Amino acid sequence: MSYTIFFGEDMATTGSMTAKRSNGSMTAKRSIQKSPHKEVRRPVWAEVSLSALTYNLQAIRKYVNPPEEKRKTPRKILSIVKGNGYGHGGPEVAKALEKAGSDWFGVTCTDEGVGVREGGVRKPILILTSFVPGEESRLVKHDLTAVIHRCEQMALLNQAAARRGGKKPVPFHLKIDTGMNRLGIASGDVECFARQLAKCKHLQLTGIFSHFASSEVFTNTQVGKQTREQEERFYGALDRLRALGIDPGVVHLANSAAIVTRPETWADMVRPGAILYGYHPGYDPMEKREEAEARLPLKPVMSLRSRVISLRKVPTGAGVGYNATFVAKRPTRIAVLAAGYGDGIHRSLGNRGNVLLRGKLVPIVGIISMDVTMLDVTDVEGVEIGEVATIYGTDGTQTLPANFVARSIGTVTSDLLCAVSQRVPRLYVR
Ligand SMILES: Cc1ncc(COP(=O)(O)O)c(C=O)c1O
């Protein structure tokens, strides 16, 4: 497994995880020794950089609006803030993104949508996985835009719209299943949808979309061809809808990988998730990620941090943590962090991962507990109680990117970011 720690622009270093895990030779200025906590509390927190978030949004907006295209109106951005804003705090990041110019927001469900609305967001919010029967009135009341992914949902939404009254019809977006076989009406069911729509006088179709299953895959395989097939099905359905005299409204398709690497999918609006939070998805082939990073440089938004709350010396042969899965091969100094898998440090990082401490990559040893994580700091001089460790994110000029951490345990960055639990305070910094 290879990784990179970034020491600013001129000092990037790459190497193998095992060779450099406990390398004590890397030095850099330690910048984060004070947490921005106002009161004393258990020292674990997720620092969310609003300037990085805003930077990413603006970079995406610029990228999908190349001047040579000469569009009359800029292509819109629907910021995906579901899953509590990929762990960053849904209402808070939505508010910051609205201020920075995001046109739309996407959340999973009514509850998330209400949270974002009540957080003060005024722009349209799309409820991506739609409503379950009984939820539709609440959705309409909070001015959330429903997604219709089954024709039968339309009558319920229409009734809720009628109950609400008012002159304006209730807007909704239609999701087309173009091959992911998850949610959406089949592309062949457009005629059935049109018949239903004609009966729903209180509704207005204001958008149509689909979701890509494999936009990050560029191999010469069936999966590598899937995005193109999905696009063809989608535009086929769109043409039939238009031929039936239905205005589809805003057309949108592209998630992060498609935004960065497939300009032909941009349509009227794009839906960034992962890239908003500073991470390119993993591509197949892997080299494609470097190309993506060069095309659209991003800044990681979240840094997950904790402090050392205990230090001990253990003799050769002593086990550390549950089931003694780490046994000291030499007199070893163990530091204990006040964060575990109950906070969002992935359990599979036990005996595998690293954190940034004193400018060095320090190995995690033993099984990660719910509340604490142990580090081998034998090779790091002078570690003291209270020092800050960065589990992923940036520390001064250094970065331990969450996507490298995710890849080292066979998962995706969004999984790590969403895992940051409720008990971890989010601290919003500029
Ligand atoms: C419908 C829809 N659009 C866009 C996204 C954003 O995806 P990504 O994080 O790959 O940008 C998601 C996330 O899964 C989604 O469900």
The ligand as an SDF file (V2000), in Angstrom:
LIG
                    3D

 16 16  0  0  0  0  0  0  0  0999 V2000
  -28.3550   10.9170   -6.5450 C   0  0  0  0  0  0  0  0  0  0  0  0
  -26.9610   11.2590   -6.1480 C   0  0  0  0  0  0  0  0  0  0  0  0
  -26.2970   12.2090   -6.8090 N   0  0  0  0  0  0  0  0  0  0  0  0
  -25.0450   12.5600   -6.5000 C   0  0  0  0  0  0  0  0  0  0  0  0
  -24.3660   11.9300   -5.4690 C   0  0  0  0  0  0  0  0  0  0  0  0
  -22.9500   12.3620   -5.1590 C   0  0  0  0  0  0  0  0  0  0  0  0
  -22.0550   11.3290   -5.3900 O   0  0  0  0  0  0  0  0  0  0  0  0
  -20.4670   11.6010   -5.2440 P   0  0  0  0  0  0  0  0  0  0  0  0
  -20.1740   11.6280   -3.7930 O   0  0  0  0  0  0  0  0  0  0  0  0
  -19.8510   10.4650   -5.9680 O   0  0  0  0  0  0  0  0  0  0  0  0
  -20.2360   12.9110   -5.9080 O   0  0  0  0  0  0  0  0  0  0  0  0
  -25.0060   10.9270   -4.7520 C   0  0  0  0  0  0  0  0  0  0  0  0
  -24.2910   10.2030   -3.6970 C   0  0  0  0  0  0  0  0  0  0  0  0
  -24.3060    9.0300   -3.5630 O   0  0  0  0  0  0  0  0  0  0  0  0
  -26.3440   10.5800   -5.0890 C   0  0  0  0  0  0  0  0  0  0  0  0
  -26.9990    9.6280   -4.4330 O   0  0  0  0  0  0  0  0  0  0  0  0
  1  2  1  0
  2  3  1  0
  2 15  2  0
  3  4  2  0
  4  5  1  0
  5  6  1  0
  5 12  2  0
  6  7  1  0
  7  8  1  0
  8  9  2  0
  8 10  1  0
  8 11  1  0
 12 13  1  0
 12 15  1  0
 13 14  2  0
 15 16  1  0
M  END
$$$$
